[in-house]
Amino acid sequence: MHIYSVNDPEFKSYGNVWDDVSSELTSLVLEALSATPIPEGSKYVASAPELESVKGADKLGFLMFGGRPFQLGWCNGHNTQLNCLEYHRASEFNLGARDFILLVAHRWEIEDGKLDIACD
């Protein structure tokens, strides 16, 4: 498996890097995100009131999703296996309080409900 930076050309077909989002919109969300637990395994919370109630979170959501409903959640922990992946049909905005790795693939790479992580 190759690990690329989101700034590498290989990432371009998977999404955009928004490096011009004002820190006024992200700093309080990042502060609240930094206070979420980091378990030994992993934990996913799709909608976290402690993030969604942060001052300015509504403005960040509007910027990212143009007025459509949105959730702010988190996924934290230490993974040692690739035994469960998320599947999205809509846009997702990832904002990290710490470094993280995203395993991304295109829908056409999923065959019979499985993703071969050895593929390039």
N, CA, C and O atoms as CSV, one atom per row, in Angstrom:
chain,resi,resn,atom,element,x,y,z
A,1,MET,N,N,0.847,-1.166,0.000
A,1,MET,CA,C,0.000,0.000,0.000
A,1,MET,C,C,0.900,1.239,0.000
A,1,MET,O,O,1.864,1.330,0.760
A,2,HIS,N,N,0.560,2.178,-0.865
A,2,HIS,CA,C,1.300,3.437,-0.921
A,2,HIS,C,C,0.588,4.471,-0.057
A,2,HIS,O,O,-0.639,4.569,-0.079
A,3,ILE,N,N,1.352,5.232,0.696
A,3,ILE,CA,C,0.788,6.322,1.485
A,3,ILE,C,C,1.252,7.628,0.858
A,3,ILE,O,O,2.449,7.904,0.766
A,4,TYR,N,N,0.281,8.423,0.431
A,4,TYR,CA,C,0.562,9.696,-0.210
A,4,TYR,C,C,0.064,10.836,0.663
A,4,TYR,O,O,-0.812,10.656,1.508
A,5,SER,N,N,0.624,11.982,0.447
A,5,SER,CA,C,0.126,13.204,1.059
A,5,SER,C,C,-1.097,13.669,0.265
A,5,SER,O,O,-1.194,13.406,-0.933
A,6,VAL,N,N,-2.020,14.350,0.919
A,6,VAL,CA,C,-3.159,14.907,0.196
A,6,VAL,C,C,-2.708,15.981,-0.786
A,6,VAL,O,O,-3.484,16.411,-1.640
A,7,ASN,N,N,-1.466,16.412,-0.668
A,7,ASN,CA,C,-0.923,17.400,-1.597
A,7,ASN,C,C,-0.269,16.767,-2.822
A,7,ASN,O,O,0.113,17.478,-3.752
A,8,ASP,N,N,-0.132,15.433,-2.835
A,8,ASP,CA,C,0.464,14.731,-3.973
A,8,ASP,C,C,-0.542,14.635,-5.114
A,8,ASP,O,O,-1.747,14.591,-4.866
A,9,PRO,N,N,-0.072,14.602,-6.355
A,9,PRO,CA,C,-0.984,14.498,-7.504
A,9,PRO,C,C,-1.861,13.251,-7.460
A,9,PRO,O,O,-2.961,13.268,-8.012
A,10,GLU,N,N,-1.410,12.166,-6.821
A,10,GLU,CA,C,-2.180,10.922,-6.743
A,10,GLU,C,C,-3.495,11.097,-5.973
A,10,GLU,O,O,-4.417,10.301,-6.155
A,11,PHE,N,N,-3.600,12.107,-5.129
A,11,PHE,CA,C,-4.809,12.337,-4.340
A,11,PHE,C,C,-5.883,13.109,-5.109
A,11,PHE,O,O,-7.051,13.091,-4.720
A,12,LYS,N,N,-5.510,13.770,-6.168
A,12,LYS,CA,C,-6.393,14.716,-6.858
A,12,LYS,C,C,-7.763,14.143,-7.240
A,12,LYS,O,O,-8.762,14.854,-7.132
A,13,SER,N,N,-7.842,12.905,-7.674
A,13,SER,CA,C,-9.134,12.352,-8.094
A,13,SER,C,C,-10.034,11.983,-6.908
A,13,SER,O,O,-11.195,11.628,-7.110
A,14,TYR,N,N,-9.522,12.059,-5.684
A,14,TYR,CA,C,-10.304,11.697,-4.511
A,14,TYR,C,C,-10.921,12.896,-3.795
A,14,TYR,O,O,-11.891,12.739,-3.053
A,15,GLY,N,N,-10.381,14.066,-4.002
A,15,GLY,CA,C,-10.940,15.215,-3.302
A,15,GLY,C,C,-10.079,16.447,-3.435
A,15,GLY,O,O,-9.073,16.465,-4.145
A,16,ASN,N,N,-10.504,17.471,-2.733
A,16,ASN,CA,C,-9.815,18.758,-2.743
A,16,ASN,C,C,-9.273,19.064,-1.360
A,16,ASN,O,O,-9.854,18.675,-0.347
A,17,VAL,N,N,-8.173,19.753,-1.335
A,17,VAL,CA,C,-7.613,20.238,-0.080
A,17,VAL,C,C,-7.987,21.714,0.031
A,17,VAL,O,O,-7.615,22.529,-0.814
A,18,TRP,N,N,-8.712,22.034,1.063
A,18,TRP,CA,C,-9.101,23.416,1.297
A,18,TRP,C,C,-8.127,24.008,2.314
A,18,TRP,O,O,-8.358,23.942,3.522
A,19,ASP,N,N,-7.058,24.575,1.819
A,19,ASP,CA,C,-6.059,25.141,2.729
A,19,ASP,C,C,-6.284,26.628,2.972
A,19,ASP,O,O,-5.455,27.291,3.594
A,20,ASP,N,N,-7.410,27.153,2.478
A,20,ASP,CA,C,-7.692,28.570,2.659
A,20,ASP,C,C,-8.915,28.820,3.547
A,20,ASP,O,O,-9.469,29.919,3.538
A,21,VAL,N,N,-9.334,27.819,4.306
A,21,VAL,CA,C,-10.461,27.993,5.222
A,21,VAL,C,C,-9.961,28.786,6.427
A,21,VAL,O,O,-8.951,28.437,7.038
A,22,SER,N,N,-10.666,29.832,6.752
A,22,SER,CA,C,-10.270,30.720,7.840
A,22,SER,C,C,-10.167,29.965,9.162
A,22,SER,O,O,-11.020,29.138,9.486
A,23,SER,N,N,-9.118,30.258,9.915
A,23,SER,CA,C,-8.958,29.631,11.233
A,23,SER,C,C,-10.067,30.076,12.183
A,23,SER,O,O,-10.317,29.412,13.190
A,24,GLU,N,N,-10.735,31.187,11.879
A,24,GLU,CA,C,-11.885,31.601,12.680
A,24,GLU,C,C,-12.995,30.555,12.616
A,24,GLU,O,O,-13.761,30.398,13.566
A,25,LEU,N,N,-13.078,29.836,11.488
A,25,LEU,CA,C,-14.100,28.804,11.326
A,25,LEU,C,C,-13.664,27.449,11.854
A,25,LEU,O,O,-14.511,26.607,12.151
A,26,THR,N,N,-12.376,27.220,11.977
A,26,THR,CA,C,-11.902,25.886,12.365
A,26,THR,C,C,-11.308,25.808,13.769
A,26,THR,O,O,-11.318,24.731,14.366
A,27,SER,N,N,-10.799,26.890,14.311
A,27,SER,CA,C,-10.033,26.798,15.564
A,27,SER,C,C,-10.866,26.281,16.737
A,27,SER,O,O,-10.383,25.446,17.501
A,28,LEU,N,N,-12.098,26.751,16.898
A,28,LEU,CA,C,-12.916,26.279,18.018
A,28,LEU,C,C,-13.375,24.843,17.825
A,28,LEU,O,O,-13.508,24.098,18.795
A,29,VAL,N,N,-13.621,24.447,16.574
A,29,VAL,CA,C,-13.971,23.051,16.294
A,29,VAL,C,C,-12.765,22.161,16.592
A,29,VAL,O,O,-12.915,21.098,17.194
A,30,LEU,N,N,-11.577,22.585,16.177
A,30,LEU,CA,C,-10.363,21.815,16.460
A,30,LEU,C,C,-10.103,21.712,17.964
A,30,LEU,O,O,-9.665,20.671,18.453
A,31,GLU,N,N,-10.370,22.781,18.681
A,31,GLU,CA,C,-10.205,22.763,20.138
A,31,GLU,C,C,-11.147,21.743,20.769
A,31,GLU,O,O,-10.738,20.964,21.630
A,32,ALA,N,N,-12.405,21.747,20.341
A,32,ALA,CA,C,-13.376,20.778,20.860
A,32,ALA,C,C,-13.004,19.359,20.430
A,32,ALA,O,O,-13.155,18.417,21.208
A,33,LEU,N,N,-12.526,19.206,19.211
A,33,LEU,CA,C,-12.107,17.895,18.707
A,33,LEU,C,C,-10.927,17.365,19.506
A,33,LEU,O,O,-10.843,16.163,19.761
A,34,SER,N,N,-10.025,18.235,19.898
A,34,SER,CA,C,-8.858,17.826,20.692
A,34,SER,C,C,-9.248,17.274,22.060
A,34,SER,O,O,-8.481,16.539,22.681
A,35,ALA,N,N,-10.425,17.627,22.517
A,35,ALA,CA,C,-10.890,17.157,23.829
A,35,ALA,C,C,-11.629,15.826,23.753
A,35,ALA,O,O,-12.009,15.279,24.788
A,36,THR,N,N,-11.843,15.290,22.544
A,36,THR,CA,C,-12.542,14.009,22.425
A,36,THR,C,C,-11.586,12.870,22.797
A,36,THR,O,O,-10.374,13.012,22.631
A,37,PRO,N,N,-12.105,11.748,23.294
A,37,PRO,CA,C,-11.243,10.649,23.751
A,37,PRO,C,C,-10.517,9.945,22.608
A,37,PRO,O,O,-11.002,9.902,21.478
A,38,ILE,N,N,-9.348,9.395,22.922
A,38,ILE,CA,C,-8.575,8.596,21.981
A,38,ILE,C,C,-8.473,7.185,22.584
A,38,ILE,O,O,-7.567,6.913,23.372
A,39,PRO,N,N,-9.387,6.301,22.218
A,39,PRO,CA,C,-9.371,4.961,22.811
A,39,PRO,C,C,-8.243,4.091,22.238
A,39,PRO,O,O,-7.647,4.425,21.214
A,40,GLU,N,N,-7.965,2.975,22.913
A,40,GLU,CA,C,-6.955,2.031,22.413
A,40,GLU,C,C,-7.387,1.435,21.079
A,40,GLU,O,O,-6.569,1.308,20.168
A,41,GLY,N,N,-8.643,1.072,20.953
A,41,GLY,CA,C,-9.178,0.593,19.681
A,41,GLY,C,C,-9.571,1.794,18.856
A,41,GLY,O,O,-8.788,2.735,18.717
A,42,SER,N,N,-10.757,1.780,18.311
A,42,SER,CA,C,-11.249,2.947,17.603
A,42,SER,C,C,-12.715,3.163,17.924
A,42,SER,O,O,-13.437,2.224,18.260
A,43,LYS,N,N,-13.143,4.399,17.817
A,43,LYS,CA,C,-14.533,4.742,18.072
A,43,LYS,C,C,-14.960,5.791,17.057
A,43,LYS,O,O,-14.207,6.710,16.734
A,44,TYR,N,N,-16.196,5.636,16.557
A,44,TYR,CA,C,-16.760,6.541,15.570
A,44,TYR,C,C,-18.042,7.135,16.127
A,44,TYR,O,O,-18.922,6.404,16.582
A,45,VAL,N,N,-18.152,8.454,16.093
A,45,VAL,CA,C,-19.352,9.167,16.506
A,45,VAL,C,C,-19.768,10.033,15.331
A,45,VAL,O,O,-19.080,10.995,14.991
A,46,ALA,N,N,-20.896,9.694,14.706
A,46,ALA,CA,C,-21.322,10.391,13.484
A,46,ALA,C,C,-21.752,11.827,13.746
A,46,ALA,O,O,-21.474,12.716,12.941
A,47,SER,N,N,-22.412,12.055,14.839
A,47,SER,CA,C,-22.937,13.379,15.158
A,47,SER,C,C,-22.616,13.673,16.612
A,47,SER,O,O,-23.169,13.042,17.513
A,48,ALA,N,N,-21.721,14.633,16.846
A,48,ALA,CA,C,-21.257,14.930,18.196
A,48,ALA,C,C,-21.718,16.328,18.616
A,48,ALA,O,O,-21.225,17.322,18.082
A,49,PRO,N,N,-22.649,16.417,19.557
A,49,PRO,CA,C,-23.144,17.718,20.004
A,49,PRO,C,C,-22.034,18.656,20.479
A,49,PRO,O,O,-22.136,19.871,20.313
A,50,GLU,N,N,-20.977,18.095,21.068
A,50,GLU,CA,C,-19.881,18.942,21.559
A,50,GLU,C,C,-19.132,19.635,20.420
A,50,GLU,O,O,-18.470,20.648,20.648
A,51,LEU,N,N,-19.228,19.109,19.207
A,51,LEU,CA,C,-18.647,19.772,18.037
A,51,LEU,C,C,-19.679,20.649,17.337
A,51,LEU,O,O,-19.380,21.770,16.925
A,52,GLU,N,N,-20.890,20.130,17.207
A,52,GLU,CA,C,-21.934,20.844,16.467
A,52,GLU,C,C,-22.403,22.113,17.177
A,52,GLU,O,O,-22.938,23.016,16.533
A,53,SER,N,N,-22.208,22.193,18.500
A,53,SER,CA,C,-22.642,23.368,19.248
A,53,SER,C,C,-21.556,24.432,19.386
A,53,SER,O,O,-21.797,25.482,19.980
A,54,VAL,N,N,-20.376,24.177,18.849
A,54,VAL,CA,C,-19.279,25.137,18.918
A,54,VAL,C,C,-19.663,26.404,18.150
A,54,VAL,O,O,-20.251,26.339,17.071
A,55,LYS,N,N,-19.323,27.539,18.722
A,55,LYS,CA,C,-19.590,28.819,18.053
A,55,LYS,C,C,-18.936,28.810,16.670
A,55,LYS,O,O,-17.745,28.529,16.544
A,56,GLY,N,N,-19.707,29.114,15.654
A,56,GLY,CA,C,-19.195,29.175,14.283
A,56,GLY,C,C,-19.283,27.865,13.523
A,56,GLY,O,O,-18.986,27.829,12.329
A,57,ALA,N,N,-19.689,26.776,14.193
A,57,ALA,CA,C,-19.788,25.483,13.502
A,57,ALA,C,C,-20.810,25.549,12.380
A,57,ALA,O,O,-20.639,24.910,11.342
A,58,ASP,N,N,-21.874,26.322,12.584
A,58,ASP,CA,C,-22.889,26.463,11.539
A,58,ASP,C,C,-22.318,27.153,10.302
A,58,ASP,O,O,-22.682,26.811,9.177
A,59,LYS,N,N,-21.424,28.125,10.507
A,59,LYS,CA,C,-20.797,28.819,9.372
A,59,LYS,C,C,-19.837,27.890,8.621
A,59,LYS,O,O,-19.765,27.924,7.393
A,60,LEU,N,N,-19.108,27.067,9.364
A,60,LEU,CA,C,-18.220,26.090,8.729
A,60,LEU,C,C,-19.045,25.098,7.922
A,60,LEU,O,O,-18.695,24.776,6.786
A,61,GLY,N,N,-20.133,24.615,8.500
A,61,GLY,CA,C,-21.019,23.687,7.794
A,61,GLY,C,C,-21.612,24.311,6.541
A,61,GLY,O,O,-21.736,23.645,5.513
A,62,PHE,N,N,-21.979,25.588,6.622
A,62,PHE,CA,C,-22.539,26.266,5.449
A,62,PHE,C,C,-21.479,26.393,4.351
A,62,PHE,O,O,-21.773,26.188,3.173
A,63,LEU,N,N,-20.260,26.728,4.738
A,63,LEU,CA,C,-19.177,26.838,3.759
A,63,LEU,C,C,-18.925,25.506,3.061
A,63,LEU,O,O,-18.750,25.457,1.844
A,64,MET,N,N,-18.910,24.427,3.842
A,64,MET,CA,C,-18.593,23.117,3.282
A,64,MET,C,C,-19.747,22.516,2.479
A,64,MET,O,O,-19.516,21.841,1.476
A,65,PHE,N,N,-20.992,22.758,2.916
A,65,PHE,CA,C,-22.126,22.052,2.332
A,65,PHE,C,C,-23.220,22.966,1.781
A,65,PHE,O,O,-24.293,22.493,1.406
A,66,GLY,N,N,-22.953,24.265,1.732
A,66,GLY,CA,C,-23.835,25.198,1.053
A,66,GLY,C,C,-25.263,25.254,1.566
A,66,GLY,O,O,-26.184,25.490,0.783
A,67,GLY,N,N,-25.469,25.046,2.846
A,67,GLY,CA,C,-26.806,25.132,3.410
A,67,GLY,C,C,-27.515,23.798,3.555
A,67,GLY,O,O,-28.587,23.728,4.156
A,68,ARG,N,N,-26.930,22.737,3.011
A,68,ARG,CA,C,-27.524,21.403,3.180
A,68,ARG,C,C,-27.269,20.931,4.614
A,68,ARG,O,O,-26.318,21.380,5.253
A,69,PRO,N,N,-28.109,20.034,5.118
A,69,PRO,CA,C,-27.881,19.512,6.476
A,69,PRO,C,C,-26.502,18.847,6.578
A,69,PRO,O,O,-26.016,18.248,5.619
A,70,PHE,N,N,-25.896,18.962,7.731
A,70,PHE,CA,C,-24.572,18.365,7.942
A,70,PHE,C,C,-24.445,17.905,9.388
A,70,PHE,O,O,-25.209,18.316,10.261
A,71,GLN,N,N,-23.478,17.058,9.613
A,71,GLN,CA,C,-23.147,16.588,10.956
A,71,GLN,C,C,-21.660,16.835,11.182
A,71,GLN,O,O,-20.859,16.777,10.249
A,72,LEU,N,N,-21.310,17.105,12.408
A,72,LEU,CA,C,-19.904,17.127,12.809
A,72,LEU,C,C,-19.720,15.977,13.784
A,72,LEU,O,O,-20.393,15.906,14.813
A,73,GLY,N,N,-18.823,15.097,13.459
A,73,GLY,CA,C,-18.554,13.947,14.305
A,73,GLY,C,C,-17.068,13.688,14.376
A,73,GLY,O,O,-16.261,14.511,13.945
A,74,TRP,N,N,-16.715,12.550,14.918
A,74,TRP,CA,C,-15.300,12.221,15.022
A,74,TRP,C,C,-15.091,10.718,14.972
A,74,TRP,O,O,-15.986,9.926,15.267
A,75,CYS,N,N,-13.890,10.361,14.593
A,75,CYS,CA,C,-13.433,8.982,14.596
A,75,CYS,C,C,-12.025,9.001,15.170
A,75,CYS,O,O,-11.113,9.566,14.568
A,76,ASN,N,N,-11.851,8.394,16.316
A,76,ASN,CA,C,-10.566,8.425,17.015
A,76,ASN,C,C,-10.129,7.023,17.399
A,76,ASN,O,O,-10.942,6.105,17.508
A,77,GLY,N,N,-8.843,6.881,17.597
A,77,GLY,CA,C,-8.325,5.637,18.122
A,77,GLY,C,C,-7.064,5.191,17.420
A,77,GLY,O,O,-6.406,5.957,16.716
A,78,HIS,N,N,-6.753,3.938,17.634
A,78,HIS,CA,C,-5.533,3.335,17.094
A,78,HIS,C,C,-5.926,2.054,16.369
A,78,HIS,O,O,-6.184,1.030,17.001
A,79,ASN,N,N,-5.971,2.113,15.063
A,79,ASN,CA,C,-6.329,0.930,14.280
A,79,ASN,C,C,-5.101,0.082,14.011
A,79,ASN,O,O,-4.016,0.603,13.755
A,80,THR,N,N,-5.282,-1.229,14.071
A,80,THR,CA,C,-4.209,-2.153,13.730
A,80,THR,C,C,-4.615,-3.056,12.569
A,80,THR,O,O,-3.806,-3.843,12.079
A,81,GLN,N,N,-5.889,-2.940,12.122
A,81,GLN,CA,C,-6.400,-3.767,11.032
A,81,GLN,C,C,-7.254,-2.915,10.093
A,81,GLN,O,O,-7.798,-1.883,10.487
A,82,LEU,N,N,-7.356,-3.359,8.876
A,82,LEU,CA,C,-8.275,-2.741,7.920
A,82,LEU,C,C,-9.469,-3.672,7.773
A,82,LEU,O,O,-9.681,-4.266,6.716
A,83,ASN,N,N,-10.241,-3.792,8.840
A,83,ASN,CA,C,-11.337,-4.755,8.827
A,83,ASN,C,C,-12.717,-4.108,8.731
A,83,ASN,O,O,-13.728,-4.811,8.747
A,84,CYS,N,N,-12.773,-2.792,8.632
A,84,CYS,CA,C,-14.047,-2.106,8.504
A,84,CYS,C,C,-13.805,-0.746,7.884
A,84,CYS,O,O,-13.001,0.042,8.382
A,85,LEU,N,N,-14.502,-0.476,6.798
A,85,LEU,CA,C,-14.338,0.795,6.103
A,85,LEU,C,C,-15.686,1.488,5.982
A,85,LEU,O,O,-16.731,0.839,6.018
A,86,GLU,N,N,-15.659,2.798,5.839
A,86,GLU,CA,C,-16.868,3.580,5.618
A,86,GLU,C,C,-17.129,3.720,4.134
A,86,GLU,O,O,-16.208,3.686,3.319
A,87,TYR,N,N,-18.377,3.874,3.802
A,87,TYR,CA,C,-18.771,4.075,2.419
A,87,TYR,C,C,-19.637,5.328,2.364
A,87,TYR,O,O,-20.618,5.433,3.101
A,88,HIS,N,N,-19.290,6.270,1.509
A,88,HIS,CA,C,-20.043,7.521,1.395
A,88,HIS,C,C,-20.530,7.726,-0.025
A,88,HIS,O,O,-19.814,7.459,-0.989
A,89,ARG,N,N,-21.742,8.198,-0.138
A,89,ARG,CA,C,-22.279,8.603,-1.437
A,89,ARG,C,C,-22.307,10.114,-1.560
A,89,ARG,O,O,-22.631,10.644,-2.623
A,90,ALA,N,N,-21.978,10.802,-0.508
A,90,ALA,CA,C,-22.012,12.259,-0.496
A,90,ALA,C,C,-20.644,12.786,-0.075
A,90,ALA,O,O,-19.746,12.023,0.280
A,91,SER,N,N,-20.514,14.074,-0.123
A,91,SER,CA,C,-19.250,14.713,0.239
A,91,SER,C,C,-18.970,14.575,1.728
A,91,SER,O,O,-19.882,14.475,2.550
A,92,GLU,N,N,-17.706,14.572,2.041
A,92,GLU,CA,C,-17.261,14.537,3.425
A,92,GLU,C,C,-16.123,15.529,3.561
A,92,GLU,O,O,-15.297,15.664,2.659
A,93,PHE,N,N,-16.081,16.221,4.684
A,93,PHE,CA,C,-15.009,17.162,4.980
A,93,PHE,C,C,-14.265,16.609,6.179
A,93,PHE,O,O,-14.867,16.380,7.228
A,94,ASN,N,N,-12.961,16.389,6.039
A,94,ASN,CA,C,-12.146,15.850,7.122
A,94,ASN,C,C,-11.246,16.949,7.669
A,94,ASN,O,O,-10.478,17.566,6.930
A,95,LEU,N,N,-11.349,17.182,8.954
A,95,LEU,CA,C,-10.552,18.182,9.648
A,95,LEU,C,C,-9.899,17.473,10.815
A,95,LEU,O,O,-10.594,16.975,11.701
A,96,GLY,N,N,-8.593,17.419,10.835
A,96,GLY,CA,C,-7.900,16.658,11.863
A,96,GLY,C,C,-7.226,17.518,12.903
A,96,GLY,O,O,-6.550,18.494,12.577
A,97,ALA,N,N,-7.413,17.151,14.162
A,97,ALA,CA,C,-6.694,17.799,15.248
A,97,ALA,C,C,-5.273,17.230,15.347
A,97,ALA,O,O,-4.379,17.857,15.916
A,98,ARG,N,N,-5.083,16.034,14.783
A,98,ARG,CA,C,-3.773,15.362,14.747
A,98,ARG,C,C,-3.601,14.766,13.352
A,98,ARG,O,O,-4.544,14.755,12.561
A,99,ASP,N,N,-2.419,14.278,13.053
A,99,ASP,CA,C,-2.197,13.607,11.779
A,99,ASP,C,C,-3.063,12.356,11.706
A,99,ASP,O,O,-3.318,11.711,12.723
A,100,PHE,N,N,-3.515,12.016,10.503
A,100,PHE,CA,C,-4.310,10.811,10.313
A,100,PHE,C,C,-4.129,10.296,8.899
A,100,PHE,O,O,-3.668,11.013,8.011
A,101,ILE,N,N,-4.499,9.043,8.707
A,101,ILE,CA,C,-4.414,8.409,7.390
A,101,ILE,C,C,-5.825,8.088,6.928
A,101,ILE,O,O,-6.619,7.515,7.674
A,102,LEU,N,N,-6.130,8.460,5.696
A,102,LEU,CA,C,-7.401,8.104,5.066
A,102,LEU,C,C,-7.122,7.033,4.034
A,102,LEU,O,O,-6.211,7.169,3.217
A,103,LEU,N,N,-7.900,5.975,4.069
A,103,LEU,CA,C,-7.844,4.976,3.005
A,103,LEU,C,C,-8.989,5.323,2.067
A,103,LEU,O,O,-10.155,5.188,2.437
A,104,VAL,N,N,-8.673,5.763,0.866
A,104,VAL,CA,C,-9.698,6.189,-0.085
A,104,VAL,C,C,-9.639,5.310,-1.324
A,104,VAL,O,O,-8.579,4.819,-1.712
A,105,ALA,N,N,-10.789,5.128,-1.926
A,105,ALA,CA,C,-10.883,4.350,-3.152
A,105,ALA,C,C,-12.073,4.868,-3.945
A,105,ALA,O,O,-12.946,5.546,-3.403
A,106,HIS,N,N,-12.101,4.549,-5.205
A,106,HIS,CA,C,-13.243,4.889,-6.039
A,106,HIS,C,C,-14.267,3.760,-5.970
A,106,HIS,O,O,-13.914,2.610,-5.710
A,107,ARG,N,N,-15.525,4.088,-6.203
A,107,ARG,CA,C,-16.591,3.073,-6.153
A,107,ARG,C,C,-16.318,1.921,-7.109
A,107,ARG,O,O,-16.609,0.768,-6.789
A,108,TRP,N,N,-15.766,2.220,-8.272
A,108,TRP,CA,C,-15.546,1.162,-9.258
A,108,TRP,C,C,-14.448,0.182,-8.840
A,108,TRP,O,O,-14.270,-0.856,-9.477
A,109,GLU,N,N,-13.711,0.504,-7.774
A,109,GLU,CA,C,-12.687,-0.415,-7.276
A,109,GLU,C,C,-13.266,-1.451,-6.306
A,109,GLU,O,O,-12.579,-2.404,-5.938
A,110,ILE,N,N,-14.508,-1.272,-5.895
A,110,ILE,CA,C,-15.158,-2.211,-4.989
A,110,ILE,C,C,-15.805,-3.308,-5.829
A,110,ILE,O,O,-16.660,-3.031,-6.669
A,111,GLU,N,N,-15.399,-4.536,-5.602
A,111,GLU,CA,C,-15.948,-5.675,-6.325
A,111,GLU,C,C,-16.541,-6.665,-5.347
A,111,GLU,O,O,-15.864,-7.110,-4.420
A,112,ASP,N,N,-17.806,-7.014,-5.548
A,112,ASP,CA,C,-18.514,-7.953,-4.662
A,112,ASP,C,C,-18.452,-7.487,-3.194
A,112,ASP,O,O,-18.338,-8.298,-2.275
A,113,GLY,N,N,-18.529,-6.175,-3.007
A,113,GLY,CA,C,-18.528,-5.624,-1.653
A,113,GLY,C,C,-17.171,-5.615,-0.970
A,113,GLY,O,O,-17.083,-5.370,0.233
A,114,LYS,N,N,-16.113,-5.880,-1.728
A,114,LYS,CA,C,-14.767,-5.939,-1.151
A,114,LYS,C,C,-13.833,-5.002,-1.904
A,114,LYS,O,O,-13.981,-4.768,-3.103
A,115,LEU,N,N,-12.873,-4.479,-1.165
A,115,LEU,CA,C,-11.859,-3.595,-1.725
A,115,LEU,C,C,-10.502,-4.262,-1.589
A,115,LEU,O,O,-10.075,-4.584,-0.481
A,116,ASP,N,N,-9.826,-4.470,-2.702
A,116,ASP,CA,C,-8.487,-5.058,-2.682
A,116,ASP,C,C,-7.499,-3.934,-2.374
A,116,ASP,O,O,-7.247,-3.076,-3.220
A,117,ILE,N,N,-6.941,-3.940,-1.167
A,117,ILE,CA,C,-6.041,-2.859,-0.772
A,117,ILE,C,C,-4.662,-2.977,-1.419
A,117,ILE,O,O,-3.825,-2.088,-1.262
A,118,ALA,N,N,-4.423,-4.068,-2.143
A,118,ALA,CA,C,-3.150,-4.229,-2.840
A,118,ALA,C,C,-3.149,-3.493,-4.169
A,118,ALA,O,O,-2.099,-3.336,-4.791
A,119,CYS,N,N,-4.342,-3.032,-4.617
A,119,CYS,CA,C,-4.409,-2.384,-5.931
A,119,CYS,C,C,-3.790,-0.988,-5.876
A,119,CYS,O,O,-3.768,-0.342,-4.828
A,120,ASP,N,N,-3.300,-0.547,-7.003
A,120,ASP,CA,C,-2.706,0.801,-7.092
A,120,ASP,C,C,-3.664,1.734,-7.751
A,120,ASP,O,O,-3.357,2.914,-7.923
